[in-house]
Amino acid sequence: MGKKKEKKEKKAGKRMSKKELVKVLLDLFHQKQGEVLPLKYIFDQLHLTTHPLKMLCIDILHELQEDDYINETDKNKFKLNTHGVEMTGTFQRKSNGKNSFIPDDGGDPIFIAERNSAHAMAGDKVKIAFYAKRRGREAEGEVIEILERANDTFVGTLEVSKSYAFLVTENRTLANDIFIPKDKLKGGKSGDKAIVKVIEWPDKAKNPIGQVIDILGRAGDNNTEMHAILAEYGLPYTYPTAVEKAADRIPDEIPAEEIARREDFRQVTTFTIDPKDAKDFDDALSIRKLENGLWEVGVHIADVTHYVKEGSIIDKEAEKRATSVYLVDRTIPMLPERLCDYICSLRPDEEKLAYSVIFQMNDKAEVINSRIVHTVIKSNRRFTYEEAQQTIETGEGDYKEEILELDRLAKLLREKRFAAGAINFDRYEVKFEIDEKGKPISVYFKVSKDANKLVEEFMLLANRTVAERIGRVPKGKKAKVFPYRIHDLPDPEKLDNLAQFIARFGYKLRTSGTKVDVSKSINHLLDDIQGKKEENLIETVSIRAMQKARYSVHNIGHYGLAFDYYTHFTSPIRRYPDMMVHRLLTKYIDENGRTVSEKKYEALCEHSSAMEQLAANAERSSIKYKQVEFMTERLGQVYDGVISGVTEWGLYVELNENKCEGMIPIRDLDDDYYEFDEKNYCLRGRRKNRTYSLGDPITIRVARANLEKKQLDFALEE
């Protein structure tokens, strides 16, 4: 009997390679983290009964010790060496299982294997134990505590069976579907989109357990999908009744004593110019010739903060939202509808309260003086951009003298701005024409024309004037705390990459020299590519090299606009920073008030910047959804496009006709083995040397459309 048993073990002994033994050893040390393990105990636990295996084990233990991975605390007693290093930071989940941990104090990301992630989710604040580093292996860590969940609610589609249900999520932040007990379904049925909150994730369980918070409706239904996009970004899709009720109580008549306190502009020619579907008119323009021969141009902005008092229920909701969100087919307003579309909106033939910047300008569009005052106005007419554009082009129409004069002055202002080094990104936007069911019927491009630029130029001037009024102080005096809109210089490394990239198309770019030198060189490039096939591509890559503009009380100027002082003052109906600016201006100018808390306002600025980013992402997501929906009806059709992105998993292609973007998966490029060349933005075939580069024209066929994932797959059309 004994012989047989020994033979069996020998066999077992042969089977275990060094690699396998290392793995089980490490697992044992990690399981018994903090404990001292005697050699005999290790042999027992790992069933190492043969002499060769024991010897191999001792060899490995010595190697691990040399690598500083374990310590020998006493003769033949070992312990995992964690160096007592525990770190806190953010957990990032990757769909390929290569999760990482970003330490709070900066420093390199640390790899966290799925088995060591303790069910952490994307963005969670976690505490990890840092394994000692081994030769030739990347640093590794293990999540030991989840400090705070970034997000415990998820959007997905319900799958309901007899006795239980699951939420299947689309975004890759969750590796597993969420299990939902029958009594936590809230009436949801299979195929419903729902928002589910994770209530627990037991240690041994593969799936988190959740409960339904809200049923959004049937998957694929337009309303449902738009709400799902908002919910996915944590944005609200309904307006709280209590806040709407508070707005309903605000009177719409303006008391006589309020009018008496203000400058009266009701008799001056004033109009609004807005998109054709707009209801919330934030801004109006007035113009008249003064007796001193100067032009008086008034930029009149809805006086929102007259109606919304700081700390009120309406204000708190606006602060939380920080911005209105514009999806393809709807607006999710920051303020209750009664305020945005009715009381504050500068509607024609109605007396309205405004906060205005009044300029006196000469014929060369030089500002001789300006003042910031509370006013009462009455708009004479509401123009759409198209109507104003027609007047500019034909010289005919209502208030043509005023519109033509404003256009002339705006063009001079614009010229000066570019001379000072502002960067001219003329992007068009993709818009959908949508039927009453929300179905996209056609795509069109919104291009910025003279009428848009006229309004833009005066808004920029007003914003800049307001920022200078507070920020520019005599030497030795400290400026009061104020939210600025700031924009940093481009990242030098990204600029160098851009210069190398465009050199392939035969263009040059200055990457050193003064701020103005570089921006003039970028402008020169943008002029050169006008109308060329690579225009959109180079513009996209250039924008990627730029920093993002954001809000802050620490002013560094605005690089892209070439302004030393800039803020947001002109859209208080749809942006919270503008409301802050209105309040602080009133406090500092009218009441000569003391400065406010820098810490408090910087936190509000950071929140506003973050919400602006979320709103932009949701907006892009809704466009993406409509593009896929639009292309679903065009499966099998052939289009010309341009390669708009190159990655190791495939080529992104943007179609010329409608700017929809889809992907040709690398597995479909089967005529060769393709390698990804990151530096040159291309895929190169190993045998035939065929390359696919960013910006190349390409013809495709629409192969698949997945609405759930908002994904289009294209196939190469030879």
ABEGO torsion letter per residue (X at the ends): XAAAAAAAAAAAAAABBAAAAAAAAAAAAAAABGBBBBAAAAAAAAGBABAAAAAAAAAAAAAAAAAGABBBABBGBBBBBAGGBBBBEBBBBBAAGBBBBBBAAEEBBBBBBAAAAGGBBBGBBBBBBBBBBBBGBBBBBBBABBABBABABBBBBBBBBAABBBBBBABAABABBBBBBAAAAGGBBBGBBBBBBBABBBAABABBBBBBABBAEBBGBAAAAAAAAAAAAGBBABBBAAAAAAAAABBABBBAAAAAABBBAAABBBBBBBBAABABBABBBBBBBBAAGBBBBBBBBBBAAAABBBGBAAAAAAAAAGBBBBBAABBBBABBAAAAAAAABBBBGBBBBBBBBBBBBBAAGBBABBBBBBBBBBBABBBBAAAAAAAAAAGBEBGAAAAAAAAAAAAAAAAAAAAAGBBBBBBBBBBBBBBAAGBBABBBBBBBBAAAAAAAAAAAAAAAAAAAAAABBBBGBBBBBBBBBBBBBBBAAAAAAAAAAAAAAGBBBBABEBAAAAAAAAAAAAAAABGBAAAAAAAAAAAAABBBBBBBABBAEBAAAGBABBBBAABAAABAAAAAAAAAAAAAAAAGBBBBBAAAAAAAAAAAAAAAAAAAAAAAAAAAAAAAAAAAAABGBBBBBBBABBBAAEBBBBBAAAGBBBBBBAAABAABBBBBBAAAGBBBBAAAGBBBBBGBBBBBBBABBBAAAGBBBBBBBX
